[in-house]
Amino acid sequence: EILKIKKRKMESRLQEKLEAGQFYDYEQLVKTLFFKYKLGKKGKGKMEDLMRKAMSDLSNAGQKDLVVDILEIYFVEHVKKVKDFGAVDDYLVELCSYAMQ
């Protein structure tokens, strides 16, 4: 129950940063959550959802540099360390599509 409350609080903080146009702060919060989910036992799905949402939000806001930063963090901290590249291929292609829009 406490974890659900914390998750909602973080999601609302992300939304607040986005709505206020505080895109750098938004990106920093995404990075924090990325590592939190990456280190969690069941965080892979949450991590992927977070990356997808962040890249979509930043792309829609015209923040290409930050979209690329998010993609870089995902690639350097996750894709390069995964043994089965086939498992990340489709998801990585999807994320790259946000950077190429």
Phi, psi and omega in degrees: 000317179296321179296323178295320179296315179298319180297315179297321180296316179295317179298321179290325176295320177300313181297320178299315180298318180297311182295329180277357181075018179269070189292324178295316178297323177300312181298318180296320178293322176299316179299317178300313180294323178305309182291325177298313180290322181298322181280343180284153182292325182243030188270355185300313179297318178296319181298315180294318177298318179299313181298316180299312181295314182298315181292323177295312180301312182291324177296315179296333179271003178075023183260066185302317182300320180287329175299315180295322177299318179295316178298319180297314179301315180298315182293309185293319186267349181231300187299315182295340184259357181272136181282328183256093182296332178300331182289337182253352186307303184298317181294318179296319177299318178299315180295320179298330180297328177293322181289335183266355182291000000 
